[in-house]
């Protein structure tokens, strides 16, 4: 049994349109925000758009949300520009359009918004609204990753690991995975565990491998649970422990890991 890297690029992270500022949505608060929005406050316009998008204190209404986001976006309010992009990406209250989504993400990215930069990278990576272009994807991921955006750091690590748009470089992959993993990103933690187990870009180190697999497993990573089963079964960094291996394989299977189910069947365990 072998460890394996999570080879599918992480899904692009799209947050629900950002909620507004403040924690209350009382009729009085809504009235105050509406008054400020009508007087041209971009912050209030954005907040009101979020209330309509989420149905906070008002009936959910994507058309109204778009109206207020658009007014804020016209004043270069980056979060509003980003949220309009997300609405077009998902087709929420507007016809779905990757081209329009990309347009609005670019506007938000011009303000240095890391999430917008990361999403642009993802769209180039997948060829959504633009021809697939790994070099452009790498460029946008890097901009977001340099600002500490964990998803972009993970995606950049995967591109270096797989040699996607850049020469394969395990050391660079390890660097970016490590940055994402320290922010608690499960996929990065699991992949670090695999790289330490295999000695990819770093001397093989089962102790560090176990550390990262355990951190990912604590967050419910099926891949990490399976790998902990493998290490206990093979005695890698720990004493061979068949019972503990079975426990991890069962947990991995319960989390949907197909390979863990296959192993359990082969071992005659269910």
Secondary structure, DSSP 8 states (H G I E B T S, - for coil): -------S--------S---SSS---HHHHHHHHHHHHTT-HHHHHHHHHHHHHTSSS---HHHHHHHHHHHHTTT-HHHHHHHHHHHHHTSSS---HHHHHHHHHHHHTTT-HHHHHHHHHHHHHTSSS---HHHHHHHHHHHHTTT-HHHHHHHHHHHHHTSSS---HHHHHHHHHHHHTTT-HHHHHHHHHHHHHTSSS---HHHHHHHHHHHHHTT-HHHHHHHHHHHHHTSSS---HHHHHHHHHHHHHTT-HHHHHHHHHTT--
